Amino acid sequence: MQNNVRPGLDRRRFLGVCSAAGLSQTLLPGVLWGMAMQSSASSGQSVGAGLDHDHLPAITPEMIDAAAAIAAIQLTAAQKQQVLDGLRQQRDSVVVIRSMKIPNSVPPAFVFDPLPAGKKLDTARHPMRISRAPKVENLTSSNEEALAFATVREQAELLKTRKITSVALTRLYLDRLRRYDPQLHFVISLTEDRALQHAAAADREIASGKYRGPLHGIPWGAKDLLAVKGYPTTWGAAGFEQQHFDEDATVVQRLDAAGAVLVAKLTMGALAQGDLWFGGRTRNPWNPKQGSSGSSAGSASAVSAGCVGFAIGTETLGSISSPSTRCGTTGLRPTYGFVPRTGAMALSWTMDKIGPICRSVEDCALVLSAIYGPDGHDRSVKDAAFNWDADFDWKKLRVGYIKADFELPVLPPNPNEQQRRDFVNDTYDSRYEQAALAALKKMGVDLIDVTIPKGYHYGDQTRLLGAEAAAAFEELTLSGRDALLNGQEDFDWPNSFRRARFYSAVDYIQAQRARMLTIDAFEKIFETVDVIVTPSGGSQLSATNLTGHPAVIVPNGVRGDDAPPPEHTGDGDRKNTDGPGTPVSLTFLGALYADARLAAFARAYQEATGFHKLHPRLG
């Protein structure tokens, strides 16, 4: 490599060139770069060698022809000549912007708004109404298992009435985190000194009559993309192990203000993908040979294992839903723009959401009550109200269900082995979905058949996520530091970020326009129903993450000993999923910023079924 040349600089300059005359709006830049590098290699120059401004390979009309074919466009000879004449000026502009080294915390100069035109928000805030005091006689410090798996609402009653202390509860959870981390790999950093100081302060305040509310003294865990002053914020990624920030994330500040006690920074899949982080794979407490799913891997695993009172996760495209399903926890993915993301790692500015992972729906509501609302920094956050009312009359809600997704699976003609296996698994799991419908009818719910809007190609729209993520972590790609990440498969971030360089600005905007149509289509559905019941997977997951609608994911039972075995049983194998003794879930969707009434309905189902009271037996 030549001296004094930064790795990746020539590629950055080259891609800048390609912006001229519209090339940045097609697939051409990345294709031309690869062809230019092949040209360099064939001429005897090392592809890895840094090329300065004056020694970039010449771009030929033949290169543009080949690139245009990939981009599905046609250029005349005159147009190609115009492109060639203007490339260098545009390259220089792009290089200048890249030299600014924009940090991950800086958002683009546009703000995504999921609200359809004319929709009015409820901005009037009312005092929170929690459920009546639960019976807690059997929850004592001497009964560790019962206390560890108690809900936030139960622990709050114990702390308020001074039957336990926050220090004792904090030490209990710190001990359990240490005990089970070697098996489950869910801790990145214990925040023990901070935790014990805050717990002692909580005990003093409660004893003096200064009770801050139901989170006062409750130990919790943070997904390690939330900045906490004095501790590393690793984003779960190799190369970021010693990253520190000088301020606490807004969510951390608000939970501090509520009196909650941060005991650990929990694992996340590297840069918010899956459950594989720089220390290994976080595990499912119900079957520790399985991953916990992700990317809120440690948050769901630690709650499921009774190692924190509650945790904070994030979701861009399933990262609360998926680990909550795998680990049997309750997750609340709020409406996009309800919770400020200030101090949190950005993956997709138009899709990232922060929400709680807990043992019950009411726990989620109590946490959301403490963390929602504008902070003066995250411009996406609306001044909407979240008024939790445990006594809300959920029976007046109109409840829809995606009937087609509850229908029994059908084996296709001439199935292959994978299709047969999927059919057997889906048939087994459908019994839990049918039982859920029966339970809802027993509650007196009159289910209304609704259909997810068709023709909007949700999966194709989600490619915009990859483009935003590639921008958020551009320096990793350009510097080659993406090679440090544990995951290097085709579906992992390094390849995804590189692939996203071929996703044009025009196509990104077109996906956002399709997203607007999707938002309007879903708004029409929620004009007819207030809540939608759905299996936790399927097209709704992509669709509602695009539209920003809230979701509550609840445990819906545990597979029996007769369940089909996992396809792969290797320890930590990515395809080791499901099987006997593992949880299933159900999802409830709500209208935009109607999270409180959605949670009220989900809580009613949870109270009627009791699946949230089940927990894994750890060895």
C-alpha positions as CSV (number, residue, x, y, z in Angstrom):
1,M,0.0,0.0,0.0
2,Q,1.2,3.5,-0.8
3,N,2.3,5.7,2.1
4,N,-0.1,8.3,3.5
5,V,-3.2,7.0,1.7
6,R,-6.2,6.0,3.8
7,P,-7.6,2.5,3.1
8,G,-10.7,2.8,0.9
9,L,-10.1,6.4,-0.1
10,D,-9.8,5.7,-3.8
11,R,-13.1,3.8,-3.8
12,R,-14.8,6.7,-2.0
13,R,-13.4,9.1,-4.6
14,F,-14.5,6.8,-7.4
15,L,-18.0,6.5,-6.2
16,G,-18.2,10.2,-5.9
17,V,-17.2,10.5,-9.6
18,C,-20.2,8.4,-10.5
19,S,-22.6,10.9,-9.0
20,A,-22.2,13.2,-12.0
21,A,-24.9,13.3,-14.6
22,G,-27.2,11.1,-12.5
23,L,-25.0,8.0,-12.0
24,S,-25.3,8.2,-8.3
25,Q,-29.0,7.5,-8.9
26,T,-28.4,4.1,-10.5
27,L,-26.5,0.9,-9.9
28,L,-23.7,2.2,-12.0
29,P,-21.2,3.5,-9.4
30,G,-20.5,0.2,-7.7
31,V,-20.5,-1.8,-10.9
32,L,-18.1,0.6,-12.5
33,W,-15.8,0.5,-9.5
34,G,-15.6,-3.3,-9.6
35,M,-14.8,-3.1,-13.4
36,A,-12.2,-0.4,-12.8
37,M,-10.5,-2.5,-10.2
38,Q,-10.5,-5.5,-12.6
39,S,-8.8,-3.2,-15.1
40,S,-6.2,-2.2,-12.5
41,A,-5.6,-5.9,-11.7
42,S,-5.2,-6.8,-15.3
43,S,-2.6,-4.0,-15.8
44,G,-0.5,-5.4,-12.9
45,Q,-1.5,-2.9,-10.3
46,S,-2.6,-4.3,-6.9
47,V,-6.3,-3.9,-6.3
48,G,-5.6,-3.2,-2.6
49,A,-3.2,-0.4,-3.3
50,G,-4.4,3.1,-2.7
51,L,-5.0,5.0,-5.9
52,D,-4.7,8.8,-5.6
53,H,-6.9,11.4,-7.4
54,D,-4.7,11.4,-10.5
55,H,-4.3,7.6,-10.9
56,L,-7.8,6.3,-10.9
57,P,-8.4,3.9,-13.8
58,A,-10.1,5.5,-16.8
59,I,-13.8,4.8,-17.1
60,T,-14.7,3.7,-20.6
61,P,-18.0,3.6,-22.5
62,E,-17.8,-0.2,-22.4
63,M,-17.8,-0.1,-18.6
64,I,-20.9,2.1,-18.6
65,D,-22.6,-0.3,-21.1
66,A,-22.1,-3.2,-18.7
67,A,-23.1,-1.2,-15.7
68,A,-26.2,0.1,-17.4
69,A,-27.3,-3.4,-18.2
70,I,-27.2,-4.3,-14.5
71,A,-29.0,-1.1,-13.6
72,A,-31.7,-1.9,-16.2
73,I,-31.3,1.4,-18.0
74,Q,-30.2,2.4,-21.5
75,L,-27.8,5.2,-22.5
76,T,-27.1,6.5,-26.0
77,A,-23.5,7.1,-27.1
78,A,-24.0,10.8,-26.6
79,Q,-25.4,10.3,-23.1
80,K,-22.5,8.1,-22.2
81,Q,-20.1,10.8,-23.3
82,Q,-21.9,13.3,-21.2
83,V,-21.6,11.0,-18.2
84,L,-17.9,10.6,-18.8
85,D,-17.3,14.3,-19.1
86,G,-19.0,15.1,-15.7
87,L,-17.8,12.3,-13.4
88,R,-14.7,13.9,-11.9
89,Q,-16.4,17.0,-10.5
90,Q,-19.1,15.0,-8.8
91,R,-16.5,12.6,-7.4
92,D,-14.7,15.5,-5.7
93,S,-17.9,16.7,-4.0
94,V,-18.6,13.3,-2.6
95,V,-15.1,12.9,-1.3
96,V,-15.4,16.2,0.5
97,I,-18.6,15.1,2.3
98,R,-17.1,11.8,3.3
99,S,-14.0,13.5,4.7
100,M,-16.4,15.1,7.3
101,K,-16.5,11.8,9.2
102,I,-20.1,12.3,10.2
103,P,-20.8,10.3,13.4
104,N,-23.6,7.7,13.8
105,S,-25.5,10.1,16.1
106,V,-26.2,12.6,13.3
107,P,-29.5,12.0,11.5
108,P,-30.3,13.0,7.9
109,A,-31.9,16.4,7.3
110,F,-35.4,14.8,6.9
111,V,-37.7,13.2,9.4
112,F,-40.0,10.3,8.7
113,D,-43.6,10.9,9.8
114,P,-46.0,7.9,9.8
115,L,-49.1,9.9,10.4
116,P,-51.5,10.0,7.5
117,A,-52.7,13.4,6.4
118,G,-55.3,14.9,8.7
119,K,-54.9,12.4,11.6
120,K,-55.3,14.1,15.0
121,L,-53.3,13.0,18.0
122,D,-54.4,12.8,21.6
123,T,-52.0,15.2,23.4
124,A,-53.9,15.5,26.7
125,R,-51.9,13.6,29.5
126,H,-53.7,12.1,32.4
127,P,-52.3,10.5,35.6
128,M,-51.4,6.9,35.1
129,R,-53.8,4.4,36.6
130,I,-52.1,1.1,37.5
131,S,-53.8,-2.1,38.6
132,R,-54.8,-2.6,42.2
133,A,-52.2,-3.9,44.6
134,P,-51.4,-7.6,43.9
135,K,-51.0,-10.2,46.5
136,V,-47.3,-10.5,47.4
137,E,-47.2,-12.5,50.6
138,N,-45.2,-15.3,49.1
139,L,-42.6,-13.0,47.5
140,T,-39.8,-12.7,50.0
141,S,-36.0,-12.4,49.8
142,S,-35.8,-16.0,51.0
143,N,-37.8,-17.2,48.0
144,E,-35.3,-16.2,45.3
145,E,-37.0,-17.9,42.4
146,A,-40.4,-16.4,43.0
147,L,-39.0,-13.0,43.6
148,A,-36.7,-13.1,40.6
149,F,-39.6,-13.9,38.3
150,A,-42.1,-11.5,39.9
151,T,-43.5,-8.8,37.7
152,V,-42.6,-5.2,38.0
153,R,-46.0,-4.5,39.4
154,E,-45.5,-7.1,42.1
155,Q,-42.0,-5.9,42.9
156,A,-43.2,-2.3,43.0
157,E,-45.7,-3.2,45.7
158,L,-43.0,-4.9,47.7
159,L,-40.7,-1.9,47.5
160,K,-43.4,0.7,48.1
161,T,-44.5,-1.1,51.3
162,R,-40.8,-1.7,52.3
163,K,-41.2,-5.5,52.4
164,I,-37.9,-5.7,50.4
165,T,-35.2,-3.2,49.7
166,S,-33.9,-2.1,46.3
167,V,-30.4,-2.9,47.4
168,A,-31.5,-6.5,48.2
169,L,-33.3,-6.9,44.9
170,T,-30.4,-5.4,43.0
171,R,-27.9,-7.7,44.6
172,L,-30.2,-10.7,43.8
173,Y,-30.2,-9.8,40.2
174,L,-26.5,-9.0,40.0
175,D,-25.9,-12.5,41.5
176,R,-28.2,-14.1,39.0
177,L,-26.6,-12.3,36.1
178,R,-23.2,-13.6,37.1
179,R,-24.5,-17.1,37.7
180,Y,-26.3,-17.5,34.4
181,D,-24.2,-15.4,32.1
182,P,-21.7,-18.3,31.5
183,Q,-24.6,-20.4,30.2
184,L,-26.7,-17.7,28.4
185,H,-24.1,-15.1,27.4
186,F,-26.4,-12.1,27.9
187,V,-24.2,-9.6,29.7
188,I,-21.7,-7.2,28.1
189,S,-21.1,-5.0,31.1
190,L,-22.4,-5.1,34.7
191,T,-23.0,-1.6,36.1
192,E,-22.7,-2.8,39.7
193,D,-21.2,0.4,41.3
194,R,-23.8,2.6,39.6
195,A,-26.6,0.2,40.5
196,L,-25.8,-0.1,44.1
197,Q,-25.5,3.6,44.5
198,H,-28.9,4.2,42.8
199,A,-30.5,1.3,44.8
200,A,-29.3,2.8,48.1
201,A,-30.7,6.2,47.1
202,A,-34.0,4.6,46.1
203,D,-34.3,2.9,49.6
204,R,-33.5,6.2,51.3
205,E,-36.1,8.1,49.3
206,I,-38.8,5.4,49.8
207,A,-38.2,5.3,53.5
208,S,-38.5,9.1,53.7
209,G,-41.8,9.0,51.8
210,K,-40.5,10.2,48.5
211,Y,-41.9,7.5,46.3
212,R,-41.4,8.2,42.6
213,G,-43.7,5.6,41.2
214,P,-43.9,1.9,40.2
215,L,-40.4,1.8,38.7
216,H,-38.7,3.2,41.8
217,G,-36.0,0.8,42.9
218,I,-36.7,-1.8,40.1
219,P,-33.4,-3.2,38.6
220,W,-33.4,-3.2,34.8
221,G,-31.1,-4.0,31.9
222,A,-30.2,-1.9,28.8
223,K,-29.6,-3.2,25.3
224,D,-26.0,-2.1,24.7
225,L,-26.8,0.4,22.1
226,L,-28.0,2.9,24.8
227,A,-25.2,5.2,25.9
228,V,-24.4,5.1,29.6
229,K,-21.7,7.5,30.9
230,G,-18.8,5.7,32.5
231,Y,-19.4,2.4,30.8
232,P,-18.6,1.0,27.3
233,T,-21.4,1.2,24.7
234,T,-20.2,-1.6,22.3
235,W,-23.2,-2.0,19.9
236,G,-22.4,-5.7,20.3
237,A,-19.7,-5.4,17.6
238,A,-16.1,-6.3,17.5
239,G,-14.0,-3.1,17.0
240,F,-16.3,-1.1,19.3
241,E,-15.5,-2.9,22.6
242,Q,-14.0,0.2,24.2
243,Q,-16.4,2.8,22.7
244,H,-17.5,5.3,25.3
245,F,-20.0,8.3,25.3
246,D,-20.0,11.2,27.8
247,E,-23.7,11.4,28.2
248,D,-26.6,9.0,29.1
249,A,-29.2,8.2,26.4
250,T,-32.5,10.0,27.0
251,V,-34.2,6.7,27.9
252,V,-31.5,6.0,30.5
253,Q,-32.0,9.5,31.9
254,R,-35.8,9.1,32.1
255,L,-35.5,5.7,33.9
256,D,-33.0,7.2,36.3
257,A,-35.6,9.9,37.0
258,A,-38.2,7.3,37.6
259,G,-36.0,5.7,40.2
260,A,-35.2,2.5,38.2
261,V,-31.8,0.9,38.8
262,L,-29.6,0.0,35.8
263,V,-27.8,-3.3,36.7
264,A,-26.3,-4.3,33.3
265,K,-25.8,-3.5,29.7
266,L,-27.0,-6.5,27.8
267,T,-26.0,-8.2,24.7
268,M,-27.2,-7.4,21.2
269,G,-26.4,-8.9,17.8
270,A,-23.6,-7.0,16.3
271,L,-24.9,-3.6,15.1
272,A,-28.4,-4.8,15.8
273,Q,-28.5,-8.0,13.8
274,G,-29.4,-11.4,15.3
275,D,-28.0,-12.8,18.5
276,L,-24.4,-13.1,17.5
277,W,-22.1,-10.5,19.2
278,F,-18.4,-10.2,19.7
279,G,-18.5,-12.5,22.7
280,G,-20.5,-15.3,21.2
281,R,-24.2,-16.1,20.7
282,T,-26.8,-15.2,23.4
283,R,-28.9,-18.2,24.3
284,N,-32.5,-19.0,24.9
285,P,-33.2,-19.8,28.6
286,W,-35.8,-22.4,27.6
287,N,-33.2,-24.3,25.5
288,P,-29.7,-23.0,26.0
289,K,-28.4,-24.8,22.9
290,Q,-30.5,-22.3,20.9
291,G,-29.8,-18.7,20.3
292,S,-32.2,-16.1,21.9
293,S,-32.9,-14.5,18.5
294,G,-32.3,-10.8,18.2
295,S,-31.2,-8.2,18.0
296,S,-32.5,-7.4,21.5
297,A,-30.9,-10.7,22.4
298,G,-29.7,-10.1,25.9
299,S,-32.7,-8.1,26.9
300,A,-35.2,-10.9,26.1
301,S,-32.9,-13.6,27.5
302,A,-32.2,-11.8,30.8
303,V,-35.9,-11.1,31.4
304,S,-36.9,-14.6,30.5
305,A,-34.2,-16.0,32.9
306,G,-35.4,-13.9,35.8
307,C,-32.1,-11.9,35.9
308,V,-33.6,-8.3,35.6
309,G,-36.9,-6.8,36.5
310,F,-37.3,-5.5,32.9
311,A,-35.2,-4.5,30.0
312,I,-35.1,-2.1,27.1
313,G,-34.9,-3.3,23.6
314,T,-35.2,-1.8,20.1
315,E,-36.9,-2.9,16.9
316,T,-36.2,-1.9,13.3
317,L,-37.6,-5.1,11.7
318,G,-38.4,-7.6,14.4
319,S,-35.8,-7.1,17.1
320,I,-38.3,-6.9,19.9
321,S,-40.8,-9.3,18.4
322,S,-38.4,-12.1,17.5
323,P,-36.5,-12.5,20.8
324,S,-39.7,-12.0,22.8
325,T,-41.2,-14.9,20.8
326,R,-38.1,-17.1,21.2
327,C,-37.6,-16.4,24.9
328,G,-41.3,-16.2,26.0
329,T,-41.3,-12.6,27.2
330,T,-43.7,-9.8,26.6
331,G,-42.6,-7.0,24.3
332,L,-44.1,-3.7,23.4
333,R,-42.9,-2.1,20.2
334,P,-44.2,1.4,20.4
335,T,-45.5,3.6,17.6
336,Y,-42.6,5.0,15.7
337,G,-41.9,8.5,17.1
338,F,-43.2,7.8,20.7
339,V,-39.8,7.2,22.4
340,P,-36.8,9.4,21.7
341,R,-33.7,7.6,20.4
342,T,-31.2,10.3,21.5
343,G,-28.1,8.5,22.7
344,A,-29.0,5.2,21.0
345,M,-27.2,3.7,18.0
346,A,-28.8,4.5,14.7
347,L,-29.4,1.7,12.3
348,S,-32.4,3.1,10.3
349,W,-33.5,6.6,11.0
350,T,-36.9,6.0,9.6
351,M,-37.6,2.6,11.2
352,D,-35.8,2.4,14.6
353,K,-38.0,2.2,17.7
354,I,-37.2,1.8,21.4
355,G,-39.5,-0.3,23.7
356,P,-39.7,-2.4,26.8
357,I,-39.3,-6.2,27.1
358,C,-40.9,-7.4,30.3
359,R,-42.8,-10.3,32.0
360,S,-46.2,-8.8,31.6
361,V,-48.1,-6.3,29.4
362,E,-48.7,-4.0,32.4
363,D,-45.0,-3.9,33.1
364,C,-44.4,-2.8,29.6
365,A,-47.0,0.0,30.0
366,L,-45.4,1.2,33.2
367,V,-42.0,1.4,31.5
368,L,-43.3,3.1,28.4
369,S,-45.1,5.6,30.7
370,A,-41.6,6.6,31.9
371,I,-39.7,6.8,28.7
372,Y,-42.1,8.3,26.0
373,G,-42.5,11.8,24.8
374,P,-40.4,14.6,23.2
375,D,-36.9,15.3,24.5
376,G,-36.1,18.3,22.3
377,H,-33.4,16.4,20.4
378,D,-35.0,13.5,18.5
379,R,-37.1,15.4,15.9
380,S,-39.2,12.3,15.0
381,V,-40.9,12.2,18.4
382,K,-44.5,13.5,18.6
383,D,-46.1,15.2,21.5
384,A,-48.7,12.4,21.8
385,A,-50.1,11.1,25.1
386,F,-49.7,7.6,26.5
387,N,-52.3,7.4,29.2
388,W,-52.1,4.0,30.9
389,D,-55.3,2.9,32.5
390,A,-55.4,-0.7,33.9
391,D,-59.2,-0.4,34.2
392,F,-59.8,0.7,30.6
393,D,-62.9,-0.9,29.3
394,W,-61.3,-3.0,26.5
395,K,-64.7,-4.6,25.7
396,K,-65.7,-1.6,23.7
397,L,-62.8,-2.0,21.3
398,R,-63.3,-3.4,17.8
399,V,-61.0,-6.4,17.4
400,G,-60.0,-7.7,14.0
401,Y,-57.9,-10.7,13.1
402,I,-56.0,-11.7,10.1
403,K,-58.1,-14.8,9.3
404,A,-56.0,-16.0,6.5
405,D,-53.0,-16.3,8.7
406,F,-54.9,-18.4,11.2
407,E,-56.0,-21.0,8.7
408,L,-54.6,-24.5,8.9
409,P,-51.5,-25.0,6.7
410,V,-51.8,-26.9,3.4
411,L,-49.1,-29.2,2.1
412,P,-48.3,-28.1,-1.5
413,P,-48.4,-30.7,-4.3
414,N,-45.2,-32.7,-4.7
415,P,-43.5,-31.1,-1.7
416,N,-39.7,-31.2,-1.2
417,E,-38.2,-32.2,2.2
418,Q,-38.1,-28.7,3.5
419,Q,-41.7,-28.0,2.6
420,R,-42.7,-31.2,4.4
421,R,-40.8,-30.2,7.5
422,D,-42.3,-26.7,7.5
423,F,-45.8,-28.2,7.1
424,V,-45.3,-30.5,10.1
425,N,-44.0,-27.6,12.2
426,D,-46.7,-25.2,11.1
427,T,-49.4,-27.7,11.7
428,Y,-48.2,-28.4,15.2
429,D,-48.0,-24.6,16.1
430,S,-51.4,-23.9,14.6
431,R,-53.0,-25.6,17.6
432,Y,-51.7,-22.6,19.7
433,E,-53.1,-20.1,17.3
434,Q,-56.5,-21.9,17.2
435,A,-56.5,-22.0,21.0
436,A,-55.8,-18.2,21.1
437,L,-58.9,-17.6,18.9
438,A,-60.9,-19.8,21.2
439,A,-59.7,-17.9,24.3
440,L,-60.6,-14.6,22.7
441,K,-64.1,-15.8,21.9
442,K,-64.4,-17.0,25.5
443,M,-63.6,-13.5,26.6
444,G,-66.5,-12.3,24.6
445,V,-64.5,-10.9,21.7
446,D,-66.4,-10.7,18.4
447,L,-63.5,-11.1,15.9
448,I,-63.7,-9.2,12.6
449,D,-62.0,-10.6,9.6
450,V,-59.4,-8.2,8.2
451,T,-57.0,-8.6,5.3
452,I,-53.4,-7.2,5.2
453,P,-53.3,-4.9,2.1
454,K,-51.9,-6.7,-0.9
455,G,-49.8,-5.5,-3.7
456,Y,-47.5,-3.3,-1.6
457,H,-44.5,-5.6,-1.7
458,Y,-43.4,-5.0,1.9
459,G,-40.3,-7.1,1.7
460,D,-39.1,-5.1,-1.3
461,Q,-39.7,-1.8,0.6
462,T,-37.5,-2.9,3.5
463,R,-34.4,-2.6,1.3
464,L,-34.5,1.0,2.3
465,L,-33.4,-0.2,5.7
466,G,-30.2,-1.6,4.2
467,A,-29.5,1.7,2.5
468,E,-29.9,3.7,5.7
469,A,-27.8,1.2,7.7
470,A,-25.1,1.3,5.0
471,A,-25.0,5.1,5.4
472,A,-25.0,4.9,9.2
473,F,-21.9,2.6,9.0
474,E,-20.3,3.7,5.8
475,E,-16.9,4.1,7.4
476,L,-16.9,0.3,8.3
477,T,-17.3,-0.5,4.6
478,L,-14.9,2.0,3.2
479,S,-12.1,1.3,5.8
480,G,-12.4,-2.4,5.7
481,R,-13.1,-2.6,9.4
482,D,-16.3,-4.6,8.6
483,A,-13.9,-7.6,8.5
484,L,-13.8,-7.4,12.3
485,L,-17.5,-8.3,12.7
486,N,-18.2,-11.9,13.8
487,G,-20.9,-12.5,11.2
488,Q,-19.5,-12.7,7.6
489,E,-22.2,-14.8,5.9
490,D,-24.1,-13.6,2.9
491,F,-26.9,-12.3,5.1
492,D,-24.7,-10.5,7.6
493,W,-24.0,-6.7,7.7
494,P,-20.7,-6.6,5.9
495,N,-22.2,-8.0,2.8
496,S,-25.5,-6.2,3.3
497,F,-23.7,-2.9,3.6
498,R,-21.7,-3.5,0.4
499,R,-24.8,-4.7,-1.4
500,A,-26.6,-1.5,-0.4
501,R,-24.0,0.6,-2.3
502,F,-25.8,-0.7,-5.4
503,Y,-29.2,0.6,-4.2
504,S,-29.8,3.9,-5.9
505,A,-31.1,7.1,-4.5
506,V,-34.0,7.0,-6.9
507,D,-34.9,3.5,-5.8
508,Y,-34.7,4.5,-2.1
509,I,-37.1,7.4,-2.8
510,Q,-39.4,5.2,-4.7
511,A,-39.5,2.7,-1.8
512,Q,-40.4,5.6,0.5
513,R,-43.2,6.6,-1.8
514,A,-44.5,3.0,-1.8
515,R,-44.3,3.2,2.0
516,M,-46.6,6.2,2.0
517,L,-49.2,4.2,0.0
518,T,-48.8,1.4,2.6
519,I,-49.4,3.8,5.5
520,D,-52.6,5.1,3.9
521,A,-53.7,1.5,3.3
522,F,-53.2,0.5,6.9
523,E,-55.0,3.7,8.1
524,K,-58.1,2.5,6.3
525,I,-57.9,-0.8,8.2
526,F,-57.7,1.0,11.5
527,E,-60.7,3.0,10.7
528,T,-62.7,-0.2,11.0
529,V,-60.9,-1.9,13.9
530,D,-59.0,-0.8,17.0
531,V,-56.9,-3.9,17.5
532,I,-55.7,-6.7,15.2
533,V,-54.8,-10.2,16.4
534,T,-52.2,-11.9,14.3
535,P,-49.5,-14.6,14.5
536,S,-46.2,-13.0,15.3
537,G,-44.6,-13.7,11.9
538,G,-45.8,-13.2,8.4
539,S,-46.0,-10.1,6.2
540,Q,-47.5,-8.0,9.0
541,L,-44.2,-7.8,10.7
542,S,-42.5,-6.0,7.7
543,A,-45.6,-4.0,6.9
544,T,-46.1,-2.6,10.4
545,N,-42.5,-1.8,11.0
546,L,-42.6,0.2,7.8
547,T,-45.9,2.0,8.8
548,G,-44.8,2.6,12.4
549,H,-47.8,0.9,14.0
550,P,-47.4,-0.4,17.6
551,A,-47.4,-4.1,18.5
552,V,-47.6,-6.1,21.7
553,I,-46.1,-9.5,21.6
554,V,-47.3,-11.9,24.4
555,P,-46.3,-15.5,25.3
556,N,-49.0,-17.9,24.0
557,G,-47.9,-21.2,25.5
558,V,-45.0,-23.7,25.5
559,R,-44.6,-26.5,23.0
560,G,-45.1,-30.0,24.4
561,D,-42.9,-33.0,24.4
562,D,-44.6,-34.1,21.3
563,A,-43.5,-31.1,19.3
564,P,-41.4,-31.7,16.2
565,P,-37.7,-31.6,17.0
566,P,-35.5,-28.7,15.7
567,E,-34.2,-29.1,12.2
568,H,-30.7,-28.7,13.6
569,T,-29.7,-29.5,17.2
570,G,-26.1,-28.3,17.3
571,D,-25.1,-26.2,20.3
572,G,-25.5,-22.6,19.1
573,D,-26.5,-23.6,15.6
574,R,-28.3,-20.7,14.0
575,K,-31.0,-23.1,12.7
576,N,-31.5,-24.7,16.1
577,T,-35.0,-23.3,16.7
578,D,-38.4,-24.3,18.1
579,G,-38.8,-27.9,19.3
580,P,-40.2,-29.4,22.6
581,G,-40.3,-27.1,25.6
582,T,-39.9,-23.8,23.7
583,P,-42.4,-20.9,23.7
584,V,-44.8,-19.6,21.1
585,S,-46.3,-16.1,20.9
586,L,-49.2,-14.0,19.7
587,T,-49.1,-10.4,18.5
588,F,-51.6,-7.6,18.9
589,L,-51.4,-4.6,16.6
590,G,-52.9,-1.2,17.2
591,A,-53.5,2.2,15.6
592,L,-50.8,4.8,15.5
593,Y,-50.2,6.4,18.9
594,A,-53.1,4.3,20.4
595,D,-50.5,2.2,22.3
596,A,-52.3,2.5,25.7
597,R,-55.6,1.0,24.6
598,L,-53.7,-1.7,22.6
599,A,-51.8,-2.6,25.8
600,A,-55.0,-2.7,27.7
601,F,-56.5,-5.3,25.4
602,A,-53.3,-7.3,25.3
603,R,-53.3,-7.3,29.1
604,A,-56.8,-8.6,29.2
605,Y,-55.8,-11.5,27.0
606,Q,-52.8,-12.1,29.2
607,E,-54.8,-12.1,32.3
608,A,-57.3,-14.6,30.8
609,T,-54.6,-17.0,29.7
610,G,-51.8,-16.7,32.2
611,F,-49.0,-17.8,29.8
612,H,-46.8,-15.0,31.0
613,K,-46.5,-16.7,34.4
614,L,-44.6,-19.6,32.9
615,H,-40.8,-19.4,33.0
616,P,-37.9,-21.6,32.2
617,R,-36.2,-23.9,34.7
618,L,-32.5,-23.1,34.6
619,G,-29.9,-25.6,35.6
